[in-house]
């Protein structure tokens, strides 16, 4: 996966648009226009703040189905993503929660979005939706059937879940890439808003062996300089919300602050270390 080609930078900052409840979800409010208006506001705020890409999620549809979502959700997300792609010029990705990668790649292929996020591509995770099994074999064949070039970013040991068994992080990353054929991997903390450890990011990056590694949760302008020492990119949402509260809309000022802090960390990472002038 060539990050430069997709995001115009080797170290992309991807902001998340959390869609308000969609049709058939428990908290659906009855107005798709309200959902669209909020999504357009957030996409505009992210673009104005300087992110390099956007990912759209049906985040407020909880409690989620563990795999296939209702067709009304697919229809609504397709419409909304198309609207956002006409509004901003950034690359767009899709995550259909909890793990409907088939719908995500179908939507992305139809609207020419660039990537999807898959929470469980390989292995088995115990989650609040029950046991979720990876279906990489079906997804990769479906992508081929569609004639699609949509990239697959896959979580490794995804948040809000526990692996069935005790897989080693290094092995999990390698199998997600080598056996699941992920184009990039995502490492998160244990829950939304919780960051991965620097040590785990270092292990994941070493295991990925050149395949892009994204921070998937918990990044903010205070910890990003540390976390980006061992990652290629970051997916961020919670810390960009008004007052840092997940239910609030995106705050363009907080986006700008995060982007500035992240770019400073990239610059520091790229600077050559000074050579000692001491003669022995």
WOPEWO-V432008 format. One line per field, one symbol per residue. phi: phi as a letter, one per 30 degrees, with the letter a starting at -180 (. if undefined). psi: psi as a letter, one per 30 degrees, with the letter a starting at -180 (. if undefined). A space follows every 10 residues. Layout:
phi = ???
psi = ???
//
This chain:
phi = .cddddciad bdccdccddd eceidececj bdddddeddd dddddddddj dcabbcbddc deddddbddd eddddddddd ddddddcbcd dbbbbcddac dddddddedd cidcabcbdb cbibbdbdcj dccdbedddd ddedediccd dcccdchedh abddjbddee ddddddddcd iddabbccdd aeicdddddd ddddddddhj deccdcaidb ddcddddddb bcabcbbedc deiicddddd cedddddddd dddddddddd ddddddcdcc
psi = jjeeeefgkf ikjjlkjjkl klkflegkff jfeeeeeeee eeeeeeeefg lflkkkkheg gkkllfcklk feeeeeeeee eeeeffelgl kklkjjkehi eeeefeeeee ghlfllkkej elakkklfga kkkkheeeee eeeeefhkgk kjkkkkillh lkkjaikkee eeeeeeeeef hkfllkklaf lkfkllleee eeeeeeefhf kkkkkflgkl fefeeeeffh lelkkkdeff lkggkffllk jfeeeeeeee eeeeeeeeef kkkkkkgkk.
//
